[in-house]
Amino acid sequence: MSKLHLILGDQLSTSISSLKAFDVQKDTILMCEVWEEATHVKHHKKKIAFLFSAMRHFSETLQKKGYKVHYTVFNAKHNTGSFTGEVARHLQTGHYEAVVVTEPSEYRVLKMVQSWQSSFKLPVHICPDDRFLCNHETFAHWAQSRKQLRMEFFYREMRKAYGILMCGDQPIGGKWNFDSENRKPPKEGLEVPKPMKFKSDDITLQVIKLVKKEFTDHFGQVDHFHFAVTRQQAVKVLKHFITHRLPQFGDYQDAMVADEPWMFHAHIGLYLNCGLLLPLECIEAAVEAYQQKLAPLNAVEGFIRQILGWREFVRGLYWLKMPQYSKENYFEAKHRLPALYWNAETSMNCLHQCVQATQEHAYAHHIQRLMVLGNFALLIGVDPKEVNNWFWVVYADAYEWVELPNVTGMALFADGGLLASKPYASSGSYIHKMSNYCESCHYKVQQKQGERACPFNYLYWNFLASNRKKLKNNPRMSMMYGTYDRMKPEAKKQIQQQSEHFIKMIHQAT
């Protein structure tokens, strides 16, 4: 008898664990585009187009390698609209002895798959997802004796375990982290290389047509689609980054420039998270660039930390703390997400730039996400569920496992400090330092109060005052509370009144 091997849309790797025991003579692969997953949250049009096209291309790759593939397109008449329905339908078409699948990346989908053995009355083998460099057991063992879970210490252990940028048991360069060298603001005349773009083939054009017809009410634009949709193309994007962007990535990874959404970042998160690229090959490519003196250590270490450190850390935290982690709301924030996150209509140029780029590209780099979009949501007290939903919807690289810890833990401090040592809250001065957004903004970043004052300025102090009870004992916040305490009573009152008025007005526009 044969086995039915299900491959999900973020498992597009020929080395995926569910295929390792595949019998080419007897077994069948099932891949399907289903309504339930495409609309669980209303994903960005470009994200859906990217995944459907990548899935269809991957199906072709598998068939060329001799695999038998059953592929259900989204608008097929017989499509049941769910993974459960499609597996059930295909089990009826043959004599299968088991279902095989690599562990889903999201908690909800895993629980669904775990129910199948009882529902279908046959074994369901869930294989570990060995594309990641730290498995659940290893992360749980690392975390169990620690009062605080800090990425930096996890990252050091991962560097040691894989021998990455190591000289014996010490880090190359004498430091584990070169982050202090990676905070240069954009300089005048900075030339940013254009991203690698691909012309849509017939498969992608068909998918774009489908998305325009079936997902009209979803966020974003699908025109001017240029993402890689095959492994070969994704590898080219990686090589292009290593050659053209990595040398300056370290210096300017936190910089933001108006109408320059791509900057020096790699743009490979969406390929890593769906399987077209593997983390170790990306790390090794960066190490090789350093060894050949093609990129400086601060850039290479910073890039590797994003993959070997943050990516593995947030995934470990997600599985360690789910499902409770999705409910965290340390500050008891209750406000709705303002409409500007959907339409980019705001006089705050930094927010306008970041949302507009997100609409067009399904992409924003990590500082735009953290210090503009996340920071603003934190300061005005948006319910974490609303913020998480938005980040999950709008970015092509967003899956719950990576989005939830980054938003709940890092951007919103909604887990009370499990992930981060302090809230990533900031006034307008940080955005002014790291971008040129303020130069053409309606508001004046130098003004702390008044009608034209940058809202980030008074919202920041209002956030600290409003949450003092929960933050006063945080040693990293003592200096800022000292500054607030030295303010005159009338200044504090004006901060509160202007903040309350601004938050009321912004929600009236929603």
N, C-alpha and C positions, 0 to 999 in steps of 0.2 A: 504493500500500500504506500501511498505517497503522502507528503506533507505540504501544507499550504504555508508559504513564507510571506508574511505581510511586511512590506517596507513602507514606512511613513514618510511624509513629505520633507522631514528634516533629517533623513537617514540616507542621503544620496551618495553613498560610498560603496564601491565594489568590495571593500574590505569589512563591511559592516558585519557584526557578529552573527546576525541571523542568517547569513549566507555561508558561514564557514562549514557547515555540515550539509550543504545543499547537494542533492543528488540530481545531476543534470538529466538523467534518464527517467526519473520518476516525479520529481517535485515540481511545484509551480509557485511562481511569485505573483502576489497580488499587490497592485498599486491602485489607488483611487483618489479622485478629486471629489470631496464631499461637502455638501452644504453646511453640515453641522460644524465642521472645522473652519470653513471659510468665513462663517458668520458668527461663531461663538463670541468673538468681538468683531466689529466691522473693520477688518483689516484694510490698510491703505491699498488703493487700487494697484499701485506698482508692486507692492509686496505679493499680492495674489498673482499678478501676472508673472512675476519672477519665479515664484514657487511652482506654479502650474507648468510654465515653460521648462524649468529645470527638471521637474519630474518627468515630463514627456521626453526630453532629451535623454535622461538617465534610463528610462525604459528602453529607448532605442539602443543605448550602449549595452544594456544587459542582453537584449535579444541578439545583438551582433556577437556577443560572447557565448551564445548558445543556450542561454537561459530561456525557459518557457515563462512568458509574462502575460498575465491577464491585467489589462489596464482599463479602468473605468473613467471616461472623461466626464466632466462636470454636467454637461447637458445631455448625456445619454438617457434615453427614455426609461431604461431599466434601473437607473441609478437610484438607490434607496435613500441616499443623502447622509448616511452615517457610516462610520467604520464598522460598527456592530452589524448593521444591515447588509453591508457589502460582504463581510466575512461570512455571514449566515447564508447569503445568496450563493456564494461560490462554493461553500461546503456542500451545497445540494447538487452541484454539477459534477462531483466526482467522489471517489472513495478515499477520503483523507483519514489518516490515522492521528494527525496532530496539527496544530497551528504553531508556527514558530515566528517570534517577533523579537526584535531588539527592544529593550526597555524604553518606553516613551520618555520624552524629556520633561513632560509636564505631569503633575500629580493627578489632575482630573482624568487624563487619558490613561494613565497607569491603572487607576481604579476601575476604569471601564474594561481594560484588557484583563485584569485580574478576575472579573466576573464571568468571563467567557467560558471558562472550563465548566462551570456549573450550568451555564445556559446551553452550551453546545454539546455537553456530555462527551467530551473528548479532551485529551491533554492539550494544554496551552503552555508552550515552553517560552519563558521570557528570558532572553539572553542579556547579560550585562552589556552596557554600552561602553566598550573599551576604546572608543575614540578619545575619551577624556583621559587625563594623565593622573588623576587621583580618584580612586573608587570610593564608594560610600563608606565602606568599612575603615579605610585608611583615614579619611577625613574625620569620621566619628571618633576614632581612637585618638587623633591629634587634639580634638576639641574637648574630650571628656574631662580632662583634669584642669581646664582653663576657666577662670572666672570671666575673662573677656576674650572674645575671638577677634584677633587683629590680623589682617591680611599680611602685614609686613613679616610677621614671624612664621606664618604658614608659607609664604613665598620663599623665605630662606631655607626652609626644610625641603621644598620642592627643588630649589636650585641644587642643594646637596644631593638629593635623591637621583636627579638626572644628570648631574655633573655639568650644568649649564653655566658658562662664564665663571668657572672655578679654577683655582690654582691650588691643588691639594684640597684642604678643607677650608680655604679662605677664598673670598670673592676676588676676581680679577679687578684690579684698580684699587683694592683696599677698602672699598665700600660696597654694601649690598644695594644701595639705592642712590641714584644720582638725580633724584627729583628736584633738588635745590638748583640744579643747572638747567632745568627744563621749564623755566617760567619766564622766558623772555617775551616782552610785549612786541607786537608787530612794528617793524620799523618802516619808515617812509621808503617807498619804491620796492618793497618786498615782492619778488616775483614768485608766484605760486604755480607750479606745473599743472597742466590740465590733466584731469583723470583719464584713464584708459576707457574708451567707449567702444561698444560693439554694435554693428548693424543688425537689426532684427531679421532672422530668417523666416521661412514660411511657418514653422511651428510657433515661433514667438508672435508673429503677426496674427495667427489664428487665435492665440490666447488673448492678445490685446483686444481683438474684436469681441471675444467672449466676455471679457471683463467689462467692456463698455456697455454691453447689453445687459448683463446679469447683476452688476454691482454699481448701479447708477447712484445709489444713496451712500456709498462708502466715501471715506475721506480721501483727498488727494487727487493728483493727476496721473494719468497713465501714458499720456503722450510723451514723445521724446524718450522713450525707453531705451536704455543703453547698457543694462547690467549684463555681466557674464551669466550664461545659463548652462554651461558645460564645465566639466573639470578642466579641460584644456584651456578654456578661456579664463577660468578662475586662477589657474597657475600663471597665466600671462599677467593678470592684475597683480599678483604677488611679486613677480619679477620686476614689474614696472615700478612698484612701490620701493623695492629694495634698491633699485638703480636711481630713481629720480626723486624720491621723497624722503626715504629713511635718513640720508645724511643731515637733513635739517629738521627732521621730525622731533628730535629731542628738544632743540632750542625753542621751537614754536608750537609744541603740542597743545599748549594752553591758550594760544593766541586766537583772536577772533577778528575777522575783517569783513566789513560790509560787502555783500555781493560776492563773497568768496567762501562758499559753504564747505569746500573740500579741504582747503589748506594742505598740510603735509601729512595728513592721516592716511592709513593704509586702505580703507574702504573694503576690508575683507571680512568684517564681522558677519555679514549675511552669508558669505560662502563657508566660513567656519561653522556657523550654527546650523547649516543645512547639510553639511557633509562633503561639499565639493572640495574643500581644503581640510587638511588635518593639522591640529595644533603643533605637533612636533616638527613637521616639515616647514612650517612658518618660522618657528624658533630657530631651527637649524640654518635656514636661509639667512636670517639676521646675524647669527653667530659667524657664518662664513664671510659675510660682508665685513664684519669687524676684523676677522683674521686676515682678510686681504686688504685691510686699511681703506675700505671703501665707505665706511661710516664710523663715526666716533662712538666711544663707549657709552656716553650719556644717552645717545639716541637708541642704540641697540639695547641697552639695559632697560630703558623706558618702554620700548616696544615689547620686549620679552616679558616684562612685569605685567603688562596688560593681559597677556595670554596665560603664562605659567602662574602668575599671581592672581589677578582679579578674576579672570574667567573661571578658573578652577575653584577659587575661594567662594564666589557667589553661588556656584552650582552646588558645592558641598553644603553651604549654609542653607540653601533652599530645601534640599532633601532632608537635612537634619531637623529642620524646624517646621516643615509643612505637616498638617494644613493650617495650624494656628497662625503661622507667619503671615498669611494673607489677610488676617483680621486685625493686625497690630495698628494701634492708633494712639500713641503715647501722649500726644498733645490734645487728644479728643477733638480734633479738627472736624468741622461739620459743613463748611461752605461748599457750594457747587463749583465746578470748574468753569471759569469765565469763558464766554463765547469767543474771546480773542484767540484761544488755543485752537479753535476750529477755523476761524476766518482771517486771522492775522490783522484784524482791524483794531489798531491801537496806536496812540501817539508815542508810545515808548518804543523807540527805534530798535533796541536790542531784542525785545520780544517780537516785534514785527519781522525783523530779519530772520530770527530762528524759526518762527512758525511758518513763514513764507517759504523758506528753504525746505522745511519738512514737508509741506504740501507738495512741492514740486519734485523732490528727490527721495522721499521716504528716508531721509538721512539728516542727521546733525551730529557734530562730533561731541566728545564727552564733556567738554567744558560748557558748550552751549546747552547741553541737556542738564548738567548739574547746576551751574552757577547762574544761568539765566532762567530757563524754564522750570527747573526743579526749585531753585531758590525762591522765585516769585510765588510759586504755589505754596511753599512752606510759610512764607511771610504773611500771606493773606489767609492762611488757615483752611486750605482746601482738603476735603476728606481724602485720605490716602487711597481709598478704593477708586475714586474718580481720577486721581492722578495716575494710578497704576493702569487703569483702563485706557487712558489716553496714550501713555507711552507704549502700551502693548499694541494699540491700534496703528499708530502712525509710523513706526520704524520697521524697515525691511529686515533688520537683524533681531527683532524683538520676539522672544518666546518667554513664557511666564518664568521659567527657571532663571533667566538672566535679568529680565526686567524687574521682577518683584524685589529681590534683594537690593538692587541698585537704587530703586525708587524709594521703597519703604525704609531701607536701612541707611542709605547714603544721602539721598536727596532730601528726605523728609524727617529723618531721625525718628520715624514712627515706631521703631522697635525699642526705643529708649536707650540706645547705645550698645546694642548687641554687636552691630557691625562697625559703627564709627565711634570715635572717642568724643566727638562733639558735633552739634548741628553744622551743616555746611551753609550757614546763613551769612549773608554779606550785604553791605550797603552798596550804593552805586560806585564807590571808589574802586572796587575790584574790577568791575566791568569796564570802567574808564581806563584803568591801568592796562588791562589785557586786550583791549579792542579799540577800534575807531568808531564804534557805534554812537558814542555820545556826541561826536562832532556835528552830526546832522539830526539830532533829536530835538523834539519840541521842548523837552524838559532840560533843565540845567543841572548837571551833576554836581557842580560846586555849591549849589544852593541846598541847604539842609531843611529849610521850611519855607512855606509860602506857595503860591499858586503854581509857579514854574519849577519848584523844587523837584528833583528826581524822586519819584515815589519810593524807590529802593531805600533812600536815606531815612525817611521817617518810619517806613514800614519795618526796617531792621530794628530800630530802637523800640518800636512798639511791640515787636515779637519778643524781644528780650524782657521787656517789662511785663508783658502778659503771661509769660511762662517762667517767671523768676522762681516760683516755688519748686519747679521741677528741674531747674538748671543751676540754681544758686550754689550747689555743692560741687559742681563740675569744675575741677581745677583749671581747665582750659578756657573757662568763661569768666574767671575772676577779674581779669584785667578790663574786660569790656563792661562788666557790671560796675567796676570802680569808676570808669569814665562816665557811665550813666548817672551814678550817684552824685557826681560833681556838677551835674546840670542843675540849672535853676528850676524851681517848681513851675514857673510859667512856661519854660521850654518843654518840660515833661508833659504838661497839660496840652500844649499845642501839638506835640507829637501824637498823643492819644487821639485828640479831636480830628486832626488831619487824616490819620490812619483810618479811623472809623468812617469818616466821610468818604474817603477814597474807596474803601472796601464796599461800602453801601452802593456807591455810584457804579462801580465795576460790575457788581452783581445785578443791578437794575438793567444793565445793558445785555445781560445773558438771556 
